[in-house]
Amino acid sequence: MIGSNPARFRALMIPGMLEKFGYCATLVVLYAQGRITATDLQPLWPDFMIGLLFVAAFVKTRASSRRLL
């Protein structure tokens, strides 16, 4: 949905970032406490990358919306 019109749905990127980085933080804490193994930590990387893409899209849409004004 966000990809169909990123400038329009820019506000939805914030909850997306919070969800992705929150999940990554949870995995890191559980691994640091020894509650999960390194194998269980593997989903961290795709979610972290998607979170970074949300950040990049958020910054990019802000720059493009300024040019339209």
Secondary structure, DSSP 4 states (H G I P E B T S, - for coil): -GGG-TTTTGGGHHHHHHHHHHHHHHHHHHHHTTSS-TTTTTTHHHHHHHHHHHHHHHHHHHHHHHHH-
